[in-house]
Amino acid sequence: MKASTTASAPIYRILLLILAGESIFILPFVLARIFRPTFLDVFNLDNTQLGVCFSVCGTVSLFSYLYGGAIADKFLPRKLIATALWFTALGGLVMATFPSYGTLKILFGYWGFTTIFLFWGAMIKATRTWGGANHQGKAFGFLEGGRGFVAASIGAIGVFIFAKFLPVNIEAASIEDKQAAFREVILFVSGLVAVVGVLVFLFLKSDTEVEDASQRIESPLKNIKTVLQYRSVWLLMIIVLCGYVGYKLTDIFSLYASEVMSFTQVEAAQVGTFQLYLRPVVCIAVGIFADRTKSSSWIILGFITMLIGALLFASGVVTSGLNLVFFLSLVVTATGTYAVRTLYFAALQEGKVPLAITGAAVGAISVVGYTPDIFIGPIMGYFLDGYPGILGHQIVFAMLAVFSVIGLITAIGFRRFNKS
Protein backbone atom coordinates (compact mmCIF):
# COMPACT_ATOMS: atom_id res chain seq x y z
CA MET A 1 0.00 0.00 0.00
CA LYS A 2 1.30 3.42 -0.87
CA ALA A 3 1.54 5.75 2.07
CA SER A 4 -1.17 8.37 2.10
CA THR A 5 -0.40 12.06 2.28
CA THR A 6 -1.72 14.83 4.43
CA ALA A 7 -3.87 15.93 1.54
CA SER A 8 -6.16 12.92 2.01
CA ALA A 9 -5.67 12.16 5.71
CA PRO A 10 -8.40 13.47 8.04
CA ILE A 11 -7.24 16.43 10.11
CA TYR A 12 -9.11 15.17 13.17
CA ARG A 13 -6.74 12.20 13.36
CA ILE A 14 -3.65 14.32 13.90
CA LEU A 15 -5.58 16.49 16.37
CA LEU A 16 -6.47 13.41 18.41
CA LEU A 17 -2.86 12.21 18.27
CA ILE A 18 -1.69 15.63 19.46
CA LEU A 19 -4.13 15.64 22.37
CA ALA A 20 -3.30 12.08 23.37
CA GLY A 21 0.42 12.50 22.71
CA GLU A 22 0.90 15.15 25.38
CA SER A 23 -1.87 14.58 27.89
CA ILE A 24 -0.50 11.11 28.69
CA PHE A 25 2.81 12.65 29.84
CA ILE A 26 1.37 15.47 31.97
CA LEU A 27 1.18 13.43 35.18
CA PRO A 28 4.62 11.76 35.12
CA PHE A 29 6.63 14.60 33.57
CA VAL A 30 5.00 17.95 32.80
CA LEU A 31 3.69 18.72 36.30
CA ALA A 32 7.18 18.30 37.74
CA ARG A 33 8.60 20.47 34.94
CA ILE A 34 6.20 23.37 35.47
CA PHE A 35 5.84 23.15 39.25
CA ARG A 36 9.28 21.80 40.14
CA PRO A 37 9.89 23.85 43.33
CA THR A 38 6.33 23.19 44.51
CA PHE A 39 6.51 19.54 43.43
CA LEU A 40 9.58 19.00 45.60
CA ASP A 41 7.83 20.63 48.56
CA VAL A 42 4.49 18.80 48.45
CA PHE A 43 6.07 15.36 47.99
CA ASN A 44 8.90 16.12 50.45
CA LEU A 45 11.60 15.31 47.90
CA ASP A 46 14.98 16.71 47.00
CA ASN A 47 16.28 16.94 43.42
CA THR A 48 18.16 13.65 43.69
CA GLN A 49 15.08 11.74 44.88
CA LEU A 50 12.95 13.18 42.09
CA GLY A 51 15.70 12.20 39.68
CA VAL A 52 15.54 8.63 41.00
CA CYS A 53 11.78 8.57 40.37
CA PHE A 54 12.41 9.60 36.78
CA SER A 55 15.14 6.98 36.58
CA VAL A 56 12.77 4.22 37.70
CA CYS A 57 10.29 5.38 35.06
CA GLY A 58 13.07 5.40 32.47
CA THR A 59 14.27 1.92 33.38
CA VAL A 60 10.80 0.44 32.92
CA SER A 61 10.43 2.45 29.72
CA LEU A 62 13.68 0.99 28.39
CA PHE A 63 12.25 -2.51 28.55
CA SER A 64 8.94 -1.28 27.13
CA TYR A 65 10.22 0.55 24.06
CA LEU A 66 11.52 -2.38 22.06
CA TYR A 67 8.65 -4.84 22.25
CA GLY A 68 6.10 -2.08 22.68
CA GLY A 69 7.26 -0.66 19.36
CA ALA A 70 7.00 -4.08 17.75
CA ILE A 71 3.41 -4.66 18.86
CA ALA A 72 2.48 -1.30 17.33
CA ASP A 73 3.05 -2.99 13.96
CA LYS A 74 0.48 -5.69 14.80
CA PHE A 75 -2.38 -4.08 16.77
CA LEU A 76 -4.79 -1.20 16.28
CA PRO A 77 -3.42 2.18 17.45
CA ARG A 78 -6.87 3.21 18.67
CA LYS A 79 -7.06 0.43 21.24
CA LEU A 80 -3.45 0.65 22.34
CA ILE A 81 -3.53 4.44 22.81
CA ALA A 82 -6.90 4.54 24.59
CA THR A 83 -5.92 1.78 27.02
CA ALA A 84 -2.64 3.55 27.80
CA LEU A 85 -4.46 6.80 28.58
CA TRP A 86 -6.93 5.14 30.95
CA PHE A 87 -4.27 3.28 32.90
CA THR A 88 -2.14 6.43 33.15
CA ALA A 89 -5.10 8.40 34.52
CA LEU A 90 -5.61 5.78 37.25
CA GLY A 91 -2.08 6.48 38.44
CA GLY A 92 -3.08 10.09 39.00
CA LEU A 93 -5.51 9.01 41.70
CA VAL A 94 -2.60 7.45 43.59
CA MET A 95 -0.49 10.57 43.06
CA ALA A 96 -3.24 12.75 44.55
CA THR A 97 -2.79 10.99 47.91
CA PHE A 98 0.81 12.30 48.13
CA PRO A 99 2.26 8.85 48.77
CA SER A 100 5.60 8.04 50.36
CA TYR A 101 8.83 8.20 48.41
CA GLY A 102 8.86 4.40 48.05
CA THR A 103 5.32 4.33 46.64
CA LEU A 104 6.14 7.24 44.37
CA LYS A 105 8.99 5.24 42.81
CA ILE A 106 6.59 2.36 42.14
CA LEU A 107 4.09 4.79 40.61
CA PHE A 108 6.69 6.24 38.25
CA GLY A 109 7.69 2.72 37.24
CA TYR A 110 4.03 1.97 36.51
CA TRP A 111 3.83 5.08 34.32
CA GLY A 112 6.95 3.93 32.48
CA PHE A 113 4.91 0.95 31.31
CA THR A 114 1.59 2.68 30.56
CA THR A 115 3.09 5.59 28.62
CA ILE A 116 5.53 3.55 26.54
CA PHE A 117 4.64 -0.13 26.07
CA LEU A 118 1.08 0.49 24.91
CA PHE A 119 1.42 4.00 23.56
CA TRP A 120 4.67 5.31 22.12
CA GLY A 121 5.19 3.18 19.00
CA ALA A 122 1.50 3.35 18.09
CA MET A 123 1.51 7.15 18.23
CA ILE A 124 4.67 7.56 16.12
CA LYS A 125 3.49 5.09 13.48
CA ALA A 126 0.07 6.74 13.20
CA THR A 127 1.74 10.14 12.82
CA ARG A 128 4.17 8.93 10.17
CA THR A 129 1.29 7.43 8.21
CA TRP A 130 -0.66 10.68 8.42
CA GLY A 131 2.29 12.57 6.95
CA GLY A 132 2.76 10.26 3.98
CA ALA A 133 5.89 10.26 1.85
CA ASN A 134 6.24 14.01 1.34
CA HIS A 135 5.06 15.67 4.56
CA GLN A 136 6.97 14.03 7.39
CA GLY A 137 8.26 17.36 8.67
CA LYS A 138 4.78 18.82 8.71
CA ALA A 139 3.29 15.74 10.40
CA PHE A 140 5.84 15.63 13.20
CA GLY A 141 5.96 19.42 13.41
CA PHE A 142 2.20 19.47 13.97
CA LEU A 143 2.47 16.60 16.45
CA GLU A 144 5.29 18.09 18.51
CA GLY A 145 4.07 21.67 18.19
CA GLY A 146 0.52 20.68 19.03
CA ARG A 147 1.76 18.67 21.99
CA GLY A 148 3.61 21.76 23.17
CA PHE A 149 0.45 23.85 22.90
CA VAL A 150 -1.53 21.22 24.82
CA ALA A 151 1.14 21.04 27.53
CA ALA A 152 1.34 24.83 27.81
CA SER A 153 -2.44 25.19 27.93
CA ILE A 154 -2.89 22.48 30.54
CA GLY A 155 0.06 23.95 32.43
CA ALA A 156 -1.50 27.42 32.39
CA ILE A 157 -4.80 25.99 33.64
CA GLY A 158 -2.89 24.05 36.30
CA VAL A 159 -1.11 27.21 37.48
CA PHE A 160 -4.48 28.99 37.63
CA ILE A 161 -6.07 26.14 39.62
CA PHE A 162 -3.10 25.97 41.98
CA ALA A 163 -3.17 29.72 42.66
CA LYS A 164 -6.98 29.70 42.96
CA PHE A 165 -7.06 27.02 45.65
CA LEU A 166 -4.22 28.43 47.72
CA PRO A 167 -5.90 30.03 50.75
CA VAL A 168 -3.00 32.44 51.32
CA ASN A 169 -0.03 33.95 49.51
CA ILE A 170 2.42 31.30 48.25
CA GLU A 171 5.21 32.51 50.56
CA ALA A 172 2.95 32.17 53.62
CA ALA A 173 1.32 28.87 52.60
CA SER A 174 1.98 25.75 54.66
CA ILE A 175 2.81 22.37 53.12
CA GLU A 176 -0.78 21.30 53.81
CA ASP A 177 -2.09 24.35 51.95
CA LYS A 178 0.15 23.60 48.98
CA GLN A 179 -0.85 19.93 48.95
CA ALA A 180 -4.56 20.78 49.00
CA ALA A 181 -4.15 23.14 46.05
CA PHE A 182 -1.85 20.81 44.10
CA ARG A 183 -4.27 17.90 44.63
CA GLU A 184 -6.85 19.83 42.61
CA VAL A 185 -4.34 20.16 39.78
CA ILE A 186 -3.59 16.42 39.82
CA LEU A 187 -7.28 15.43 39.82
CA PHE A 188 -8.05 17.84 36.98
CA VAL A 189 -5.25 16.36 34.84
CA SER A 190 -6.26 12.78 35.67
CA GLY A 191 -9.85 13.42 34.59
CA LEU A 192 -8.69 15.08 31.39
CA VAL A 193 -6.43 12.14 30.47
CA ALA A 194 -9.31 9.69 30.98
CA VAL A 195 -11.64 11.76 28.77
CA VAL A 196 -9.02 11.91 26.01
CA GLY A 197 -8.85 8.12 26.16
CA VAL A 198 -12.59 7.94 25.49
CA LEU A 199 -12.29 10.33 22.53
CA VAL A 200 -9.46 8.30 21.03
CA PHE A 201 -11.34 5.03 21.43
CA LEU A 202 -14.46 6.43 19.79
CA PHE A 203 -13.00 8.53 16.99
CA LEU A 204 -9.48 7.37 16.08
CA LYS A 205 -10.95 4.74 13.81
CA SER A 206 -8.63 2.26 12.16
CA ASP A 207 -8.64 2.00 8.37
CA THR A 208 -6.17 1.15 5.63
CA GLU A 209 -4.57 4.56 6.11
CA VAL A 210 -3.21 3.46 9.48
CA GLU A 211 -3.46 -0.30 9.42
CA ASP A 212 -2.70 -2.66 6.54
CA ALA A 213 -2.21 -6.25 7.59
CA SER A 214 -0.53 -7.09 4.29
CA GLN A 215 2.34 -4.76 5.22
CA ARG A 216 3.15 -6.39 8.52
CA ILE A 217 6.01 -8.83 8.90
CA GLU A 218 4.75 -11.91 10.73
CA SER A 219 7.04 -11.83 13.76
CA PRO A 220 7.86 -8.74 15.84
CA LEU A 221 11.34 -10.21 16.37
CA LYS A 222 11.88 -10.31 12.61
CA ASN A 223 10.86 -6.64 12.44
CA ILE A 224 13.46 -5.78 15.07
CA LYS A 225 16.20 -7.71 13.28
CA THR A 226 15.27 -6.01 10.02
CA VAL A 227 15.48 -2.44 11.34
CA LEU A 228 18.86 -3.09 12.94
CA GLN A 229 20.26 -3.62 9.45
CA TYR A 230 19.70 0.08 8.67
CA ARG A 231 22.71 2.28 9.43
CA SER A 232 20.39 5.27 9.62
CA VAL A 233 18.63 3.64 12.59
CA TRP A 234 21.90 3.41 14.51
CA LEU A 235 22.74 7.04 13.78
CA LEU A 236 19.26 8.13 14.86
CA MET A 237 19.77 6.34 18.17
CA ILE A 238 22.62 8.76 18.99
CA ILE A 239 20.78 11.79 17.59
CA VAL A 240 17.69 11.03 19.71
CA LEU A 241 19.83 10.42 22.81
CA CYS A 242 21.60 13.78 22.51
CA GLY A 243 18.43 15.67 21.64
CA TYR A 244 16.56 14.07 24.52
CA VAL A 245 19.23 15.18 26.99
CA GLY A 246 18.39 18.72 25.93
CA TYR A 247 14.68 18.10 26.36
CA LYS A 248 15.19 16.64 29.85
CA LEU A 249 17.20 19.70 30.87
CA THR A 250 14.24 21.96 30.08
CA ASP A 251 12.84 20.50 33.32
CA ILE A 252 15.08 22.80 35.36
CA PHE A 253 14.21 26.18 33.82
CA SER A 254 11.56 26.81 36.47
CA LEU A 255 14.03 25.71 39.17
CA TYR A 256 16.67 28.06 37.71
CA ALA A 257 14.14 30.88 37.86
CA SER A 258 13.50 30.12 41.53
CA GLU A 259 17.02 29.37 42.77
CA VAL A 260 19.13 31.68 40.63
CA MET A 261 16.82 34.43 39.38
CA SER A 262 14.98 34.72 42.76
CA PHE A 263 11.47 34.30 41.28
CA THR A 264 8.58 33.18 43.51
CA GLN A 265 7.22 29.65 43.07
CA VAL A 266 4.20 30.93 41.14
CA GLU A 267 6.45 33.07 38.91
CA ALA A 268 8.76 30.08 38.40
CA ALA A 269 5.75 27.96 37.35
CA GLN A 270 4.82 30.69 34.88
CA VAL A 271 8.34 30.46 33.42
CA GLY A 272 7.78 26.72 32.96
CA THR A 273 4.54 27.45 31.14
CA PHE A 274 6.17 30.14 28.98
CA GLN A 275 8.80 27.74 27.69
CA LEU A 276 6.07 25.31 26.68
CA TYR A 277 4.40 27.97 24.53
CA LEU A 278 7.66 28.22 22.58
CA ARG A 279 7.25 24.60 21.58
CA PRO A 280 4.32 24.92 19.13
CA VAL A 281 5.84 27.98 17.43
CA VAL A 282 9.25 26.36 16.94
CA CYS A 283 8.03 22.87 16.07
CA ILE A 284 5.42 23.83 13.48
CA ALA A 285 7.77 26.31 11.77
CA VAL A 286 10.66 23.84 11.69
CA GLY A 287 8.41 21.01 10.48
CA ILE A 288 7.11 23.04 7.54
CA PHE A 289 10.58 24.24 6.52
CA ALA A 290 12.02 20.73 6.84
CA ASP A 291 9.69 19.42 4.11
CA ARG A 292 11.26 21.93 1.69
CA THR A 293 14.80 20.72 2.39
CA LYS A 294 15.87 17.79 4.56
CA SER A 295 15.07 16.91 8.15
CA SER A 296 18.76 16.37 8.85
CA SER A 297 19.65 19.96 7.87
CA TRP A 298 17.31 21.34 10.52
CA ILE A 299 18.48 18.81 13.09
CA ILE A 300 22.04 20.09 12.52
CA LEU A 301 20.87 23.69 12.97
CA GLY A 302 18.95 22.66 16.09
CA PHE A 303 22.06 21.17 17.72
CA ILE A 304 24.06 24.33 16.92
CA THR A 305 21.36 26.48 18.55
CA MET A 306 21.15 24.18 21.55
CA LEU A 307 24.93 24.41 21.97
CA ILE A 308 24.84 28.23 21.97
CA GLY A 309 22.11 28.27 24.64
CA ALA A 310 23.91 25.70 26.79
CA LEU A 311 27.13 27.72 26.68
CA LEU A 312 25.27 30.89 27.71
CA PHE A 313 23.94 29.22 30.86
CA ALA A 314 27.18 27.34 31.55
CA SER A 315 29.18 30.58 31.38
CA GLY A 316 27.47 31.97 34.50
CA VAL A 317 26.39 35.24 32.84
CA VAL A 318 22.70 34.50 33.47
CA THR A 319 22.29 35.78 37.03
CA SER A 320 19.68 37.41 39.28
CA GLY A 321 18.48 40.78 38.03
CA LEU A 322 19.33 40.05 34.39
CA ASN A 323 15.84 38.88 33.51
CA LEU A 324 16.14 39.77 29.81
CA VAL A 325 19.34 37.76 29.48
CA PHE A 326 17.66 34.85 31.26
CA PHE A 327 14.65 34.79 28.93
CA LEU A 328 16.79 35.21 25.81
CA SER A 329 19.05 32.34 26.87
CA LEU A 330 16.00 30.22 27.68
CA VAL A 331 14.49 30.93 24.25
CA VAL A 332 17.73 30.01 22.44
CA THR A 333 18.21 26.75 24.36
CA ALA A 334 14.57 25.70 24.07
CA THR A 335 14.44 26.57 20.36
CA GLY A 336 17.35 24.28 19.58
CA THR A 337 15.97 21.53 21.76
CA TYR A 338 12.50 21.62 20.24
CA ALA A 339 13.86 21.78 16.68
CA VAL A 340 15.82 18.55 17.19
CA ARG A 341 12.96 16.86 19.02
CA THR A 342 10.51 17.72 16.24
CA LEU A 343 12.42 16.00 13.48
CA TYR A 344 14.32 13.00 14.76
CA PHE A 345 11.48 10.60 13.88
CA ALA A 346 10.58 12.53 10.74
CA ALA A 347 14.10 11.58 9.62
CA LEU A 348 12.99 7.93 9.34
CA GLN A 349 11.71 8.83 5.87
CA GLU A 350 15.04 10.39 4.90
CA GLY A 351 16.77 7.29 6.27
CA LYS A 352 14.56 5.12 4.02
CA VAL A 353 13.11 3.00 6.82
CA PRO A 354 9.94 1.22 5.51
CA LEU A 355 6.60 2.38 6.92
CA ALA A 356 5.52 -1.20 7.69
CA ILE A 357 8.23 -1.62 10.34
CA THR A 358 8.01 1.89 11.81
CA GLY A 359 6.97 0.58 15.22
CA ALA A 360 9.98 -1.72 15.44
CA ALA A 361 12.30 1.07 14.24
CA VAL A 362 10.90 3.49 16.82
CA GLY A 363 11.29 0.86 19.52
CA ALA A 364 14.89 0.09 18.63
CA ILE A 365 15.86 3.77 18.39
CA SER A 366 14.08 4.59 21.64
CA VAL A 367 15.83 1.86 23.63
CA VAL A 368 19.07 3.81 23.19
CA GLY A 369 17.71 7.29 22.52
CA TYR A 370 15.64 7.58 25.67
CA THR A 371 18.21 6.19 28.11
CA PRO A 372 18.54 9.76 29.52
CA ASP A 373 15.29 8.92 31.34
CA ILE A 374 17.47 6.62 33.46
CA PHE A 375 20.62 8.63 34.07
CA ILE A 376 19.92 12.33 33.53
CA GLY A 377 17.54 12.79 36.48
CA PRO A 378 19.94 11.42 39.13
CA ILE A 379 22.93 13.24 37.57
CA MET A 380 21.10 16.56 37.53
CA GLY A 381 19.88 15.98 41.08
CA TYR A 382 23.43 15.18 42.26
CA PHE A 383 24.90 18.39 40.85
CA LEU A 384 21.96 20.64 41.78
CA ASP A 385 21.89 19.39 45.38
CA GLY A 386 25.67 19.03 45.75
CA TYR A 387 26.52 22.45 44.33
CA PRO A 388 23.72 24.79 45.44
CA GLY A 389 22.94 27.97 43.56
CA ILE A 390 24.20 28.88 40.13
CA LEU A 391 27.25 26.54 40.17
CA GLY A 392 25.17 23.36 40.03
CA HIS A 393 23.17 24.75 37.11
CA GLN A 394 26.37 25.73 35.29
CA ILE A 395 27.67 22.16 35.54
CA VAL A 396 24.38 20.75 34.23
CA PHE A 397 24.37 23.08 31.22
CA ALA A 398 28.04 22.31 30.52
CA MET A 399 26.98 18.69 30.26
CA LEU A 400 24.31 19.72 27.77
CA ALA A 401 26.98 21.48 25.69
CA VAL A 402 28.94 18.21 25.45
CA PHE A 403 25.90 16.25 24.26
CA SER A 404 25.08 19.03 21.78
CA VAL A 405 28.50 18.61 20.16
CA ILE A 406 28.10 14.81 19.96
CA GLY A 407 24.63 15.20 18.45
CA LEU A 408 25.87 17.75 15.94
CA ILE A 409 28.66 15.48 14.71
CA THR A 410 26.27 12.51 14.41
CA ALA A 411 23.63 14.56 12.54
CA ILE A 412 26.25 15.69 10.03
CA GLY A 413 27.24 12.05 9.55
CA PHE A 414 23.57 11.05 9.09
CA ARG A 415 23.11 13.65 6.36
CA ARG A 416 26.29 12.68 4.51
CA PHE A 417 25.46 8.96 4.67
CA ASN A 418 21.96 9.40 3.26
CA LYS A 419 23.16 11.75 0.51
CA SER A 420 25.62 9.09 -0.63
Secondary structure, DSSP 8 states (H G I E B T S, - for coil): -----TTTS-HHHHHHHHHHHHHHHIIIIIHHHHTHHHHHHHTT--HHHHHHHHHHHHHHHHHHHHHHHHHTTTS-HHHHHHHHHHHHHHHHHHHTT---HHHHHHHHHHHHHHTTTTTHHHHHHHHHHHHTTT-HHHHHHHHHHHHHHHHHHHHHHHHHHHHHH-SS-GGG--HHHHHHHHHHHHHHHHHHHHHHHHHHHHH----TTT--GGGS-S-HHHHHHHHTT-HHHHHHHHHHHHHHHHHHHGGGHHHHHHHTS---HHHHHHHHHHHHHHHHHHHHHHHHHHHHS-HHHHHHHHHHHHHHHHHHHHTT---TT-HHHHHHHHHHHHHHHHHHHHHTTTHHHHTT--GGGHHHHHHHHHHHHTTHHHHHHHHHHHHHHHSTTHHHHHHHHHHHHHHHHHHHHHHHHHHHHHH-
